[in-house]
């Protein structure tokens, strides 16, 4: 990986990843008050990218302030950064988020908010949106994103997407599902070369209750 986003990152987990990945730097605010609470941290390779600007907003009617939105069960946040690829000088934006798992209104309004905030922040520059959306490819919220004027799911943009399973495993290596609730969306300036849901196991165990989504893209 050259750049990746996490969800539900506790302070000690973020610190542990940072210690084990010295070639990466990272940024992101805690969802409770900007300092504490779970992070949707973004990690990036310092030999490949320069970060020009970063920010965070909450998935709520007051995105500039910490707090739960609508009928959400928890505070939810989106972290973003403006990157420059050192080899080409190309600038692009990365947004990483985690939408609420219970509130139907929160899921719907958070989706609308993301479609509002991304062009406000990124303008017409290339951008990608990754995260745990807590809704799969068959629902209205997914269709709202994937049929918008600015974003498309990398799964649908890839020529031969490799999705041997869905993304929610609940720590069960035998669980089979077609539901993809973790997504990477991109703006039209990007080309998707590869798409994979990685179902690797380690001595019969898996490191997360979600499988990671890996995308190789170019501009």
Secondary structure, DSSP 8 states (H G I E B T S, - for coil): --EEE-SSB-HHHHHHHHHH-TTEEEE--BTTTBSSS-B--EEEETTTEEEEEEEEEESSSSTTS-S--TT-SS--EEEEEEEEETTT--EEEEEEEE--SS-HHHHHHHHHHHHHHHHHHHTTSEEEEEEE-SS-TTSHHHHHHHTSSS-EEHHHHSSS-B-SS-SB-TT-TT-------EEEEE-TT-EEEEEEEE---BTTB-SSSB-EEEEEEE-
